[in-house]
């Protein structure tokens, strides 16, 4: 059963919750949207607000699921409860407004287009994104801190059209592959990772610098590539890659400082 809620002249608070039994849930409001418990089965979710989007209950989507999107204009998105979302999640806002999304399990991202506010993404078993322009992660110029907490899972930000303009902090545990790509310069914020495996790589189309220590567990392997640009990793907290750290670039200018 599809459910459509349209509030053209105000905010919407869904304290009682909504169940769609595999149907699509569509919520539109000119003001803020506060979500109670949401259960859609395999149904899609589309929330569009003219104010902040927040929640007082969890969002539950089971099975393969279909697309989920949250659009908040020049307002924050705060979805920090124990959500279970199986489909790719698209997020959109603008301005200096924060975006927070938490899921139990793996987080699959759809297109993310945000302003200059901080972005915090948290999952318990990894995080990834698909390729193509529609699935890229795009921050406005001068973006805020992007914090990726992937729990005991991999991090796959391998879309070659990502525009990560703010500092990026990547965090996980266990032995997993970690890939981060962006079309321009990349600033690494303080990061704490498990054992980097497979083809773990940090790739940028501009200079790579850091504002905090990049820490990994013993046995890690990672490739850092900046094309024809300098790579400068000299944070006072030290760069701790215990086995192999491979730097690929085309011009002089690499500076590494490790324990």
QUIQUICOR-V651886 format. One record per helix or strand. SS is the DSSP state (@ for helix, = for strand). FROM is the first residue (numbers start at 1). TO is the last residue. Records with the same first field share a line. If there is no record, write none. Layout:
SS=FROM-TO, FROM-TO
//
This chain:
==3-7, 12-14, 18-19, 25-29, 33-35, 38-41, 45-49, 53-55, 59-61, 68-71, 77-84, 89-92, 99-103, 107-114, 119-122, 125-125, 127-129, 137-139, 146-149, 151-151, 155-157, 163-163, 168-171, 175-176, 178-182, 186-188, 191-192, 195-196, 201-204, 208-210, 214-215, 221-225, 231-233, 239-240, 244-248, 255-256, 258-258
@=133-135
//
